[in-house]
């Protein structure tokens, strides 16, 4: 098993809270990690029909059969069980008694908020990061990494086919998550929506444009986008702007949480196709954005990630907000140093110098070439080293008395 960087955070939170809710994409390794970290806990998988029926119809007997401390897997199948968990927490007041996993949050948001407020820690887990793969002596070339993504199954042994894996992944997602939620009546149109969205990765979300292509309303597209975000298929990057700025584009961008899934939806089957694909730059940007997100989440930090674009064509691909200062990043798939890569960061600094941290460097280009810590007031970093640029380094404040 590949060591997961978020493991220490989960163990720490289990010592602080009565329960820990571990949410993330289907098959990203939640169950394996929970069982590894808490091997002595009883285990209940709510995907199992008999176990699910017991949880629904006789929760007291459920906890007799699966006594605390317990791992409850795929809680979205029986969200009403959280009410019983709340009662048992309030009766016993023992820390770390419930490790709860869920692969999509659509029916869970209100249940967790109502039942476990103040009693649980929520952890967002993603697929494998590049640094986790590197620690396991796996470091893939750019185009191979883009089509492979980060799902643990693909790296359990050699010889797996990413395209076939994600084909089955989409089928499972549509059948188990989307069909069961019942929020989508036409699964064929919903799958077409996913493919169209993959073609717009890294672009501003335009619900009306997509709605016209599929033949549904823009309201429906907004609802479907929320479903994809809640089930960890896509993530949304919001723009940074100041309250006094009126010319800034305030529409968010959409990215897929896993580039392997986006590549499959685009029909890209191998590295040779990726190299020629017109969306290579977009998918590479997608990879870096999600690596930055993983670095923030795995180190226990708030994401605090944004982009910038205004009506005059000025754009910065990625912004990290640290305290009251911003750190700027441009993302390019190429391998060579290029002064063109840093021009937008220079223009941004000229307009918003009070906001940008320029103590050591003006900004960073993340690309496919070698690391250069300092080159003409900017740094260049290979995409495999994205984590080191975004992980939390400061110790969190704790109250001691």
N, C-alpha and C positions, 0 to 999 in steps of 0.2 A: 504493500500500500504506500502511495506517495504521501509524505508528511504534509499536512495542511497547516498553513500559517495562522489560521483563525482558531486553531485548537486551544491555544493558551487562553484566549479571550473567553471561549466557551467555558472552560474549566474555572476560570476566575469568576465569571458571572454565576455559575452554579453554586459557588460558595457565598454569594451575596443575595440571591433571590430564591424564592420558593420554587420557581419554575423557569426554564429557559425555552423560548420558542425559536426554533431554528428553521427559517424559511429560505427557499432558494429554488432554482430550476429543477424540474424532474431530472433524476439521474446525475445530479452534480456531486453526489457523494455524501449527502446528509446522513443517511442511515448508517453507512459504513463508519463515518467519523463518530457518530453518537455511540455506536456499539464499541468502538475502540476506546473511546474516552471513559465510558461507563460500563465496563464489562460485567459487573456484578448486578446491574439493574435487570429487572424483568423486562420483557419486550413484547409489545402488542402492535401488530400490523393491521391497521384498519382497512387495508386493501383486501384482506382475507374476509370472505363473505360471512363466515360464522363469527369471527371476532367482531366484525362490524355490527352484525345483528345483536350480539350480546351487549355491545356498548350502547346501542340505540334503545334496546328494550329492557335491559336489567343492569344499569350502571353499577349498582352495589355488587352484584355477582361478578361483573367485569373486574372490579378492583380486588375481589377475592381471588380470582384466577390470575390477575396480573397485579400483585401487590406493590406498593411503593417501597423503595424508589423504582420508577418505571420509565421506560422510553415508550412514548405513544407516537407511532409512525403514521403519517398521512392524515393528520387531524381534520383536514378539510372534508373528509368523507363523513365524519360525525361531529360537526362543530358544536352541537348541543352538549357534548360530553364536557366541554369546558365549564359549564355551570356546576357540574358535580365536582370537577377539579377545584373550583373556587371554594366550595363548601368544605372539602377535605383539607385544603390549605388553611382555611380559617379555623378549623378544629385542631390541627396538629402543629402549625407554625414551625415546620422543619424545612431548612434550606435545601435546595437542590434535589427535591423529591420527584420532580417531573421534568423530563426532557421531551419536548413536543416538537415534531417536525411537520412541515407542510410544504407542498410543492406549488401551491398557488393560493393567493390570499383573497380571492373573490368572495367566498362566503365567510372568511375568517376575520376581516377587519373589524366589523361590528361586534363579533363574538368575543374577540380578544379584548377589545376596548371595554365592553360591558362586564365581562366575567373576570378578567385577570388584571385589570388596571391596578398598578401599584404592587402587583404580586409576581410579575414576570419580567424578564429581560428578553428583548427581541433582537435576534441576530440574523443579519442578511448574509447568506452564503452564496458564492458564485462558483463557476466551474474553475478548473485548475488555472493558476496564473503561470506566466512564463518563468518566474523565479522558483515556483514550486517544481515545475518541470526541470529546470536547470539543476536544482538540488538533487533530483533523481537521475542526473546525467543525461537529460534529454534536452537538446537545443536544436530546434529545427530551423531550416532556411525560411526566409520570409514567406514565400508563396506556399510552401508546404504547410507552414503554421497557419496561414489564413484559411486554407481549406480544411484543416484538421480540427481547429477550435481547441477547446479545453476539457471536453467531457472525459472523466476518468476511465470509462470503459475502453476508449480507444488506446489508452496507454497502459492497460493492464498486461498486454502482451503484444508482440510484433505481428504484423500481417493483417490488421483490421482495415476495413475499407470505410473511410469517413463518409463518402457519398451514400453508401448503403445504410450506414448507421443513422445518418440524419434523415434519410427517407423514412425509416421505421420510426424514428423519433417524432417526426411530424404526424405520422399516422396515429401513434399512441397519444400524442397531445390532443389531437382533434377528437379522438374517440373517448378518451378517459376524462379529460379536463373540460374541453369546450362543450361536448355533447351532454355531459352530466350537469354542467351549470345551467344549461337551457337558455342562455342569453343569446344564442345564435341559432336561427332557424335554418339557414342555408349554409351548410358546411363547405360546399364547393365554392361559393362566393367568398367565404371567409378565408379559404386557402388561397384563392386568387388575390385577395387583399394582402395576405402575408407576402406573396411573391412580388406584388407591386411595391410593397413597403421596403422589401430588400433592395429593390432597384432605386430606392430613395434614401438609403442609409447615409447618414451624415448631412442630410439636406433639411431645410425648414419644412415642418409639417404643414401640408396644405390639404385639409380634409375635403374641401369642395372639389379639388382636382381629382383626387382619388375616387370620390363618390361618383363623379361623372363617368369615370372609366369602368367602374364596377356596376353601376346602375342602382345605387342605394342612396339614401340621404346622407348629408354631411353629419347629421346627428348620429346616425348609425355608425359612421366611420369613427367618430369620437368615442362612441361606446366600445367599439371593437378595439380601438387603440388602448383604451383603459384596461380591457381584458388582457391584452398582450403584456401590458406593463405589470398588471397584478400577478400574472403567472410567470413573470421573469423571462419572457421571451424578448422583450425590448426594454431599453432604458431611455429615459428622456433627459436631454441636456438643456438646461435653461440658460437664457442669455443674461449676461451681467450688464447692468446699467445703473446710472445715478438718477435720482429723482428729478434732477434738473435737465436731464437729457431727453429731448423730444424726437430726435432723428434716429434713435437706436431701434433696430428691429427687435421686437419683443416676442416673436414666435419661437417656440423651442425647436430643437433638432431631435431626430430619432435615430437610435443606434440599436443593433441587435446585441443581446448579452453574450452571444457566442458567434464568432465569425464563421465557424464551420457550418452552423445552421443557415446563416445568410448566404454563404457560398452555395450550399445545396439548393436553396430557394431560387438562386440565380442560374442554376444548371451548370455550375463550374465543378468539374469532376477531378481535375488534376492540376499540378503546378504549371504545366505548360499552358493550359487554358487561362489560368489566373494571370500569368505574365502578359498575355495578350488582351485581357479583358479591360474594357474602358472604365470599369468601376474599381480597378485595382487601387487607385489612390483613395477612394472612399472606404474600401474595406480595410486598408491599412490604417486609415484614420480611426475607423471603428475599433480595430484591435488595440490601438494605443489608448483610446478613450476608456475602453473597458478594463485595460490593465491598470490605468490610473484609479478607476473606481474600485477594483479589487484591492489595490494597495491601501486605499483609504479605509475600506471596510475591514480588511484583515488586520490592520493595526489598531482598530478600535476608534477610528476617527470619523467624524461626519464627512460626507463626500466633499462638500464645498467646492464643486467643480462647475465651471460655466464656460460659455464662449461669448464672443463679441462680434457684432456686425451692425453697421449703420447704413443709412440710405445712400451714402457716398462711396460705398464699396470697400470701406475699411473693415477687415475681419481678422480676428485672432482665433485660432482653432480651439485653444484650451486655456483656461484661466483657473488657477488655484488660489482661493482666498484663504490667507493665513492671518488671523487676527484682523487688523484693519489695513492690511497690505495685500497686493496682488502679485502673483508670479505668472509670467507669460510663457506660453509654449506654442510653437508651430510644429505641425506634423507633416512630414514629407516622406514618400516611399523611396526616394532616390538614395544613392550611396555616396555622393560627392558633396563637398562643401560648396555652398552657393550663397553669395551675398543677397540674392533675391529672396531667399528664405526668411530673412530677418527684417525686411523693409516694413512690413505691416506692424511688427512689434515696435519698431522705431517710431512709426507714425502714431501708434497708440500712446506711447510714452510722451510724445510731444503734446498730446491733448490732455492726458490724464496723469501727468508726472507725480502729482501728490498721492496717487493711489498705488503706484507701482514700487515694489521692492527692487531697487537697483544698487544695493549696497555692494554686492560682489559682481554680479553680471546683470545685463539688461533682460535677458530671457534665454530660453533654451529651444533648440531645434531637435526634435526626436525624429530620427530617420534610420536608414538601413546601413549606414557607414560606421566608421570607427568613432570612438569617444574622443572628443577634444574639450577638455574642461574650460578652456578660454581661447576664443578666436574672435578678434575684433569686437570685444565687449560682450560677446554671446558665447554660450556653450553649445556643443553638439553631443548628443547622447544616442547610442544605439538602442533600438526599441526593446531589446532584451533586458535593458537596465531601467525600464520605466519605473519599476517599483521603488527604487532608491530615490527617485525624484518626488514621490508623492506619499510615501508611508509616514506615519506619525512618528516623530522623533522626540518630542517633548513628553515628559511624564505628566499624566493626568493629575489634576488637583484632587486631593482627598481630604476629607474633614477629620481631623484628629482632635479629640478632647478627652 
